[in-house]
Amino acid sequence: MISVLVTGATGYVGGAVVRALRARGHRVVGTTRTPAAGYVGATLEDPAGMVAAMSTVDAVVHTAFPGTADGAAVETSAVTAMLAAAGDRPFLYTSGIGVVGPTGAEPVGEAGPLNPMPWLSWRRNLELATLAAPHGLVVRPGLVYGRAGGLVLTALVGAAVATGVSAYVAPGTTAWPNIHVDDLGDLMAEVVTRAPASTVLHGVTGESTPKQVAEAIGRLVGNPLAVGLPLADARKRVPYAEWLTTHQRVGSSAAATLGWRPCRRNLLVDLEFGSYRDLLPTT
């Protein structure tokens, strides 16, 4: 058993990591933006507070993000301070497949070329800083879904519920890698407790297209006819329309070397028949 600090422990991804670590018998120390039972009140805007929360742990999993206009600068400052304090303890940085950037037809693995989306160059810089640390680790999740959550999917479902129509950016055939939040939690628990220094892994278990997702959401809300819109029109009706036009095929076979075995239902099934039914209005 080891002691692990999880930043953003009550968040969507952080909560999954906490569950996975505890299921493996590890002790969890968590930070939260607002005080919560069993957790430390600390924010990324206060790097010294984050460093103080690290004082009694053996490893760190960083999942918190400030979510403000200056979020990149805030996170950069906090991660820089935490990396300096981590020493040779494992430090896992949660990145994203946006760092990989647009791809071709063949999946890009962890050692493949990177073409970060322009607005994510700061995240690639934090990856490099993490990997330069004595025991830095990086996981790049795809679109995270499950437990009726995820910023993109809840926005898409909400828009479909509000309008009665599930829309997507035509033609909607771009590849969209994804992972269930609990499979991601399991992966990150394995990485922080077992992976060697400088490990980079893609957290991806499936792939779908925006059209498939829109159709599943349409069936969820009771209108199976999804509507494809030109990008100019979609910007007004489809959340995150620009991001949905990026084609990404990402491989994740390296994660299996840690014994990671994802087992949750796929994205389309969960959307139509699973947890996202909780987002429908009750009558």
Phi, psi and omega per residue, in radians:
M1 nan 2.404 3.032
I2 -2.197 2.953 3.102
S3 -1.857 2.230 -3.039
V4 -2.191 2.286 2.999
L5 -1.538 2.218 3.048
V6 -1.992 1.988 3.084
T7 -1.388 2.491 -3.067
G8 1.170 0.743 -2.949
A9 -1.164 -0.387 3.130
T10 -1.741 0.101 3.113
G11 -1.390 -3.115 -3.053
Y12 -1.092 -0.990 3.125
V13 -1.337 -0.747 -3.134
G14 -1.005 -0.717 3.121
G15 -1.081 -0.658 3.109
A16 -1.163 -0.667 3.111
V17 -1.146 -0.745 3.105
V18 -1.019 -0.820 3.138
R19 -1.054 -0.752 -3.100
A20 -1.181 -0.713 3.134
L21 -1.147 -0.776 -3.140
R22 -1.143 -0.623 3.110
A23 -1.116 -0.412 3.115
R24 -1.639 0.074 3.067
G25 1.534 0.204 -3.117
H26 -1.549 2.692 3.079
R27 -1.520 2.342 -3.104
V28 -2.018 2.284 2.925
V29 -1.952 2.231 -3.088
G30 -2.099 2.628 2.971
T31 -1.903 2.524 3.093
T32 -2.404 2.699 3.135
R33 -1.175 -0.672 3.089
T34 -1.989 2.539 -3.104
P35 -0.968 2.382 3.115
A36 -2.493 2.661 -3.101
A37 -1.009 2.206 3.084
G38 1.446 0.013 -3.111
Y39 -2.157 2.785 -3.136
V40 -1.640 2.293 3.053
G41 -1.381 1.865 3.140
A42 -2.702 2.540 -3.107
T43 -2.227 2.805 3.118
L44 -1.175 -0.392 3.083
E45 -1.192 -0.228 3.122
D46 -2.135 1.360 -3.101
P47 -0.947 -0.614 3.134
A48 -1.088 -0.653 3.097
G49 -1.157 -0.656 3.100
M50 -1.158 -0.725 3.112
V51 -1.114 -0.718 3.127
A52 -1.069 -0.631 3.134
A53 -1.167 -0.309 -3.134
M54 -1.458 -0.112 -2.906
S55 -1.094 -0.492 -3.029
T56 -1.976 0.229 -3.039
V57 -1.943 2.852 3.136
D58 -1.685 -0.305 -3.077
A59 -2.771 2.864 -3.096
V60 -2.331 2.353 2.946
V61 -2.041 2.049 -3.072
H62 -1.755 1.917 3.089
T63 -2.083 -0.186 -3.060
A64 -1.223 2.618 3.022
F65 -2.568 2.382 -3.025
P66 -1.201 -0.498 3.103
G67 1.161 0.482 3.115
T68 -2.001 3.006 -3.098
A69 -1.025 -0.581 3.127
D70 -1.759 0.508 -3.045
G71 -1.025 -0.672 -3.123
A72 -1.090 -0.769 -3.138
A73 -1.179 -0.704 3.138
V74 -1.111 -0.811 -3.127
E75 -1.166 -0.677 3.126
T76 -1.040 -0.767 3.139
S77 -1.120 -0.762 -3.098
A78 -1.198 -0.786 -3.128
V79 -1.139 -0.678 3.099
T80 -1.027 -0.769 3.130
A81 -1.167 -0.727 -3.120
M82 -1.199 -0.659 3.097
L83 -1.104 -0.705 3.128
A84 -1.112 -0.593 -3.115
A85 -1.466 -0.311 -3.032
A86 -1.220 -0.500 -3.093
G87 1.066 -2.286 -3.131
D88 -1.668 0.237 3.090
R89 -1.343 2.545 3.082
P90 -1.036 2.318 3.106
F91 -2.283 1.991 -3.103
L92 -1.792 2.091 3.115
Y93 -1.743 2.252 3.105
T94 -1.562 1.897 3.125
S95 -1.765 -2.344 3.129
G96 -3.059 2.797 -3.093
I97 -1.270 -0.116 3.016
G98 -1.049 -0.430 3.099
V99 -1.176 -0.518 3.098
V100 -1.190 -0.671 3.135
G101 1.419 -3.033 3.136
P102 -1.068 2.511 -3.136
T103 -2.188 3.044 3.030
G104 -1.609 -2.664 -3.073
A105 -1.309 -0.498 -3.099
E106 -1.574 2.431 3.127
P107 -1.070 2.478 3.091
V108 -1.728 2.123 3.117
G109 -1.503 -3.067 -3.071
E110 -1.090 -0.496 3.139
A111 -1.641 0.082 -3.083
G112 -1.344 3.046 -3.121
P113 -1.199 2.601 3.138
L114 -1.996 2.463 3.063
N115 -2.450 1.225 -3.001
P116 -0.967 2.473 3.000
M117 -1.028 2.450 -2.991
P118 -0.897 -0.642 -3.082
W119 -1.385 0.018 -3.135
L120 -2.035 0.263 3.138
S121 -1.078 -0.578 3.098
W122 -1.087 -0.600 -3.137
R123 -1.218 -0.665 3.051
R124 -1.102 -0.675 3.102
N125 -1.074 -0.671 3.102
L126 -1.236 -0.593 3.011
E127 -1.011 -0.855 -3.104
L128 -1.096 -0.703 3.105
A129 -1.123 -0.696 3.117
T130 -1.126 -0.782 -3.094
L131 -1.233 -0.337 3.074
A132 -1.436 -0.213 3.101
A133 -1.270 2.827 -3.101
P134 -0.984 -0.656 3.125
H135 -2.420 0.978 3.132
G136 -1.429 2.502 -3.108
L137 -2.404 2.547 -3.113
V138 -2.352 2.310 2.974
V139 -2.111 2.316 3.119
R140 -1.948 1.667 3.116
P141 -1.268 2.628 2.904
G142 -1.402 -2.771 3.062
L143 -1.083 2.124 -3.086
V144 -1.611 2.283 -3.117
Y145 -2.364 3.089 3.092
G146 1.859 2.762 -3.126
R147 0.943 0.600 3.096
A148 0.983 0.576 -3.080
G149 -2.236 -2.935 -3.105
G150 1.736 2.189 -3.023
L151 -1.003 -0.808 -3.065
V152 -1.222 -0.858 -3.052
L153 -1.182 -0.714 3.116
T154 -1.122 -0.596 3.089
A155 -1.189 -0.727 3.134
L156 -1.146 -0.754 3.105
V157 -1.129 -0.762 3.140
G158 -1.039 -0.718 3.129
A159 -1.145 -0.693 3.132
A160 -1.184 -0.685 3.101
V161 -1.118 -0.729 -3.074
A162 -1.207 -0.639 -3.043
T163 -1.788 -0.314 -3.067
G164 1.422 0.032 -3.108
V165 -2.285 2.331 3.070
S166 -1.707 1.995 -3.059
A167 -1.923 2.753 3.091
Y168 -2.564 2.912 3.113
V169 -1.466 2.033 -3.136
A170 -1.177 2.527 0.066
P171 -1.458 -0.105 3.055
G172 1.285 0.476 -3.072
T173 -1.870 0.122 3.121
T174 -1.197 2.593 3.131
A175 -1.344 2.418 -3.027
W176 -2.349 1.600 -3.117
P177 -1.182 2.564 -3.082
N178 -2.567 2.967 3.131
I179 -2.749 2.421 3.074
H180 -1.220 2.454 -3.064
V181 -1.022 -0.604 -3.139
D182 -1.333 -0.565 3.003
D183 -1.139 -0.649 3.090
L184 -1.144 -0.748 3.095
G185 -1.017 -0.759 3.102
D186 -1.070 -0.771 -3.137
L187 -1.061 -0.806 -3.080
M188 -1.189 -0.574 3.064
A189 -1.130 -0.703 3.107
E190 -1.173 -0.719 -3.098
V191 -1.113 -0.868 -3.030
V192 -1.213 -0.422 -3.107
T193 -1.751 -0.243 -3.019
R194 -2.314 -0.381 -2.986
A195 -1.379 2.520 3.068
P196 -1.260 2.841 3.133
A197 -0.983 2.613 3.091
S198 1.243 0.293 3.073
T199 -1.269 2.351 3.003
V200 -2.184 2.190 -3.134
L201 -2.300 2.514 3.020
H202 -1.591 2.244 3.092
G203 -1.666 1.525 -3.088
V204 -2.469 2.316 3.095
T205 -2.138 -0.288 -3.097
G206 -2.672 3.076 3.136
E207 -2.553 2.371 3.077
S208 -2.449 3.107 3.096
T209 -2.020 2.741 3.081
P210 -0.992 -0.609 3.111
K211 -1.146 -0.770 3.111
Q212 -1.069 -0.739 3.133
V213 -1.122 -0.781 3.137
A214 -1.081 -0.682 3.125
E215 -1.152 -0.715 3.106
A216 -1.127 -0.695 3.097
I217 -1.160 -0.683 3.085
G218 -1.026 -0.775 3.104
R219 -1.150 -0.607 3.114
L220 -1.068 -0.762 -3.055
V221 -1.563 0.004 3.055
G222 1.618 0.199 3.083
N223 -2.303 1.578 -2.976
P224 -1.243 -0.111 -3.119
L225 -1.544 1.626 3.088
A226 -1.287 2.610 -3.039
V227 -2.022 2.151 3.057
G228 -1.559 2.296 -3.083
L229 -2.148 2.553 2.972
P230 -1.040 2.658 -3.061
L231 -0.948 -0.721 -3.106
A232 -1.044 -0.675 3.112
D233 -1.383 -0.637 -3.089
A234 -1.123 -0.528 3.141
R235 -1.001 -0.473 -3.113
K236 -1.508 -0.312 -2.982
R237 -2.231 -0.315 -3.057
V238 -1.971 2.023 3.098
P239 -1.014 2.411 3.074
Y240 1.029 0.667 -3.064
A241 -1.008 -0.746 -3.115
E242 -1.073 -0.770 -3.094
W243 -1.118 -0.580 -3.071
L244 -1.238 -0.200 3.135
T245 -1.572 -0.033 -3.120
T246 -1.482 2.173 -3.141
H247 -1.535 2.100 -3.135
Q248 -2.367 2.084 2.994
R249 -2.008 2.050 -2.962
V250 -2.235 2.240 3.103
G251 -1.611 2.657 -3.109
S252 -2.465 0.491 -3.053
S253 -1.136 -0.438 -3.083
A254 -1.093 -0.492 -3.086
A255 -1.112 -0.458 -3.116
A256 -1.115 -0.378 -3.130
T257 -1.159 -0.310 3.105
L258 -1.580 0.014 -3.085
G259 1.496 0.220 -3.140
W260 -1.268 2.220 -3.135
R261 -2.275 1.554 3.136
P262 -1.083 2.484 -3.010
C263 -2.470 0.070 -3.066
R264 -1.477 2.854 -3.124
R265 -1.080 2.652 -3.077
N266 -1.295 2.961 -3.020
L267 -1.046 -0.842 -3.047
L268 -1.157 -0.671 3.107
V269 -1.166 -0.742 -3.127
D270 -1.141 -0.642 3.112
L271 -1.119 -0.867 -3.009
E272 -1.404 -0.655 -2.996
F273 -2.108 -0.161 -2.967
G274 -1.886 -2.264 -2.929
S275 -1.120 -0.484 -3.038
Y276 -1.269 -0.149 3.012
R277 -1.133 -0.360 3.093
D278 -1.168 -0.288 -3.128
L279 -1.534 -0.111 -3.136
L280 -1.318 2.564 3.101
P281 -1.074 2.487 3.062
T282 -1.606 2.554 -3.117
T283 -1.903 nan nan
